[in-house]
């Protein structure tokens, strides 16, 4: 208020001095109307400016109350136009953040519900099996059979928790990928050795014939994790006596890895959702947890790659992985 009064006093002194100067110079009849006109125009401009500032203030109040749909009125004046433009950008950013927070909240709620559901099933099995094992009249064969079921259920829980922890690292942004040359043949050798027992028990043959010089730039261990999850998914959908084939080729643009099985294939309605977390297609066995392919897709994408899945022409599923040498 004191500042405003000071401005009016200063303007009054200037105006009075102008009138006196004009009177002394006998040009008062020209200067006086011009001065009055100037003061009127100046006062009107200040009034309109204050009115616009009050409008902006009211709009800011609405934004502070959570109304991010507020549209700031456009002004032609320089300073107010700049202020309006910045406030408009701020409101857009706040609105985007509010939408993102809502999506994150819904995602967290759905994820917690999915995790609870996934853990509830094997833990319920564990409790039931334990209650059976506590019976005194069990034969050795029955106890051995129940112990096997208990081991499978606990393995299910362990696999789920391990994969969830890995996915949580991606969500937290703490995963650091190595940037080294990865031999695809060495990758396939490691996956084959690590899954030899599972493949043998399932009676599924894993075959591949990959040239030594086919490679890409990435992280060996994380890519092995992704390839294992894909091979495991193929194995779960391939009947006994079936086979899984890995092929690879390299060109100046990308390195491509194809994983193909001769199993039952993928339901048409499942194809768009196969890489979603906790999604389990109609043909999935009870041993699946629905997040292995999601982790595989996340690993591939974080290494400048793409992953797609198709139904092969001769039956079975076909996974196509491409690691690009430049941004795709």
C-alpha positions, 0 to 999 in steps of 0.5 A: 500500500505504501508503495502504491501511495508513493507511486501516486505521489511521484506521478502527482509531483511530475504532473504538477511540475509539468503544469508549472513549467507550462504556465511559466512558458505560457503553453498551459492551454496545450500541456494541461489537457494533454496532462489530464489525458495522460493521467486518465489513460495511465489510471485506466491502464493500471486499473485494467492491469490490476483487474487482470492480475486479480483474475490470474490470482483467482485462477491460481487459487482454483489450481491450488484447490486441485482444479487442474482443468483451469484455463488461463486467459490469454493476454496481449501485454508482454509481462502478463502474457509471459506469466500466463504462458508459464502458469499454463505450462505449470498447470499442464505439468501438474495435471500430468503428474496427477494423472501419473500418480493416479495410474501408479496408485492403481498399478500398485493396488493391482500388483499387490492384489496379483501378488497376494493371489499368486502367493495364496495358492501355493501357500494354501497347498503347503498348509494342506500338504503339511496337515496330511504329513502330520497324520501318523498312519501314512505309508512311506510312499504316501509321505514321499509323494506328499513331500514331492508336492510340498517341494514343488509348492515351495519352489513355486513360492521361491520362483515367484518371490525371486522374479518379483524382486528382479522386477522391483529392481527395474521399477526402482531404476537400480539395474545397471546393464553391462555393455559388452559383446555377447556371443549368442552361441555361448548364451544358448550353451549356458541356457541349455546347461542350466535347463538340462534337468528340466528339459530331460524330465519334461522329455523335450529336446532343445536344439540349436546350431548358431555360428560362433561370430553371431553376437550383440552388445548387451549384458550376458547374465540378464539376457540369459535370464530372459532367454531361460524364461522364454525357453521355459515358457516354450517347454511348458507348452510343448508335449513330451517328445517335442522340441524347442529350436533356437536360431540366430543371425546378425546383420548390420542393423540388428542381431536376431534370436528366434526361439520356436517350439512345436507345441500347442501354440498360443490362443489368439486372445492371449497373444496381445497380453503375453508379456503383461505381468501375472497374465496366464494364458488358457494353456498355462500349467499350474506351475507357471507364475505369469511373470517370467515373460514380463521379466524377459520383455523388460530385459530385452527392451532395456537393452535397445531390443524388441520382443514379439511372439507369433504362432508359427506356420507349422504349429507352436509358438515363435518368439522373435528377439532383436537387439539393435545396433542403433535405436530402432 
